[in-house]
């Protein structure tokens, strides 16, 4: 965390199959619009993206992070939560969206969360 990252290349985490905790907090990241960022065998349980500049999240972004249990998206600039964004996160136990600019949440955005 706290590295002033502003861009992550597609496939940045493809080879990190045993990584359980990914902390990208306190950077300058803006958009996460592509599910190609994460590999298909990534085992991340905790993903921390708080205190960035994230404005949008693609509908398929978390599709490959099915084991995710903790997701922190707090303190960003997210305005919209689209239907299906969290559908594949069946093990998610904790989701933090606090301190964003959310003004719209589509119906059924949280339907598969326990």
C-alpha positions as CSV (number, residue, x, y, z in Angstrom):
1,X,0.0,0.0,0.0
2,X,0.9,3.7,-0.2
3,X,3.0,3.4,-3.4
4,X,1.3,6.1,-5.6
5,X,0.3,3.5,-8.2
6,X,-2.0,4.9,-10.8
7,X,-2.2,2.1,-13.3
8,X,-2.2,-1.7,-13.2
9,X,-1.6,-3.6,-16.4
10,X,-3.9,-6.4,-17.6
11,X,-2.8,-9.6,-16.0
12,X,-0.7,-7.9,-13.3
13,X,-1.6,-10.7,-10.8
14,X,-2.0,-13.7,-13.2
15,X,1.0,-15.7,-11.8
16,X,0.3,-15.0,-8.2
17,X,-1.9,-18.0,-7.6
18,X,-1.0,-18.4,-3.9
19,X,-1.5,-14.8,-2.8
20,X,-4.2,-14.6,-0.1
21,X,-4.0,-10.9,0.9
22,X,-3.7,-8.1,-1.7
23,X,-3.4,-4.6,-0.3
24,X,-3.5,-1.8,-2.9
25,X,-4.8,0.9,-0.5
26,X,-3.6,4.5,-0.5
27,X,-2.6,4.6,-4.1
28,X,-3.8,6.7,-7.1
29,X,-5.8,4.0,-8.8
30,X,-8.7,5.3,-10.8
31,X,-10.5,2.6,-12.9
32,X,-10.9,-1.1,-12.5
33,X,-12.9,-1.7,-15.7
34,X,-11.4,-5.0,-16.8
35,X,-11.5,-8.5,-15.4
36,X,-8.2,-9.3,-17.1
37,X,-6.4,-7.8,-14.1
38,X,-6.8,-11.0,-12.1
39,X,-5.8,-14.5,-13.1
40,X,-8.3,-17.3,-13.1
41,X,-6.6,-19.2,-10.3
42,X,-6.0,-16.3,-7.9
43,X,-6.9,-17.4,-4.4
44,X,-7.1,-13.9,-2.8
45,X,-9.3,-13.9,0.4
46,X,-8.8,-10.3,1.3
47,X,-8.6,-7.4,-1.2
48,X,-8.0,-3.8,0.1
49,X,-8.6,-1.0,-2.4
50,X,-9.5,1.7,0.0
51,X,-8.2,5.3,-0.3
52,X,-7.7,5.4,-4.1
53,X,-9.4,7.4,-6.8
54,X,-11.6,4.5,-8.1
55,X,-14.5,5.9,-10.0
56,X,-16.0,2.8,-11.7
57,X,-15.9,-0.9,-11.4
58,X,-16.7,-3.2,-14.3
59,X,-19.4,-5.8,-13.9
60,X,-17.0,-8.7,-14.3
61,X,-14.2,-7.3,-12.2
62,X,-14.5,-9.7,-9.3
63,X,-15.7,-12.7,-11.4
64,X,-12.3,-14.5,-10.9
65,X,-12.0,-13.7,-7.2
66,X,-14.6,-16.2,-6.1
67,X,-12.8,-17.1,-2.8
68,X,-12.8,-13.4,-1.7
69,X,-14.1,-13.0,1.9
70,X,-13.1,-9.4,2.7
71,X,-13.4,-6.5,0.2
72,X,-12.6,-2.9,1.1
73,X,-13.6,-0.3,-1.4
74,X,-14.0,2.6,1.1
75,X,-12.8,6.2,0.5
76,X,-12.9,6.2,-3.3
77,X,-15.1,8.1,-5.8
78,X,-17.5,5.3,-6.7
79,X,-20.8,6.7,-7.7
80,X,-22.7,3.7,-9.1
81,X,-23.1,0.0,-8.1
82,X,-24.3,-2.0,-11.0
83,X,-26.4,-5.2,-10.9
84,X,-24.2,-8.3,-10.8
85,X,-21.0,-6.6,-9.6
86,X,-20.8,-8.9,-6.5
87,X,-22.7,-11.9,-7.9
88,X,-19.7,-14.3,-8.0
89,X,-18.5,-13.4,-4.4
90,X,-20.4,-16.2,-2.7
91,X,-17.9,-16.3,0.3
92,X,-17.9,-12.6,0.9
93,X,-18.3,-11.8,4.6
94,X,-17.3,-8.2,4.7
95,X,-17.8,-5.4,2.2
96,X,-16.9,-1.8,2.9
97,X,-18.2,0.8,0.5
98,X,-18.2,3.7,3.0
99,X,-17.0,7.2,2.2
100,X,-17.7,7.0,-1.5
101,X,-20.0,9.1,-3.7
102,X,-22.6,6.4,-4.3
103,X,-25.8,7.9,-5.7
104,X,-27.2,4.9,-7.5
105,X,-27.5,1.2,-6.7
106,X,-29.1,-1.1,-9.2
107,X,-31.7,-3.6,-8.1
108,X,-30.3,-7.0,-7.1
109,X,-26.7,-5.6,-6.8
110,X,-26.3,-7.6,-3.5
111,X,-28.5,-10.5,-4.3
112,X,-26.0,-13.3,-3.8
113,X,-24.3,-12.0,-0.7
114,X,-25.0,-13.7,2.6
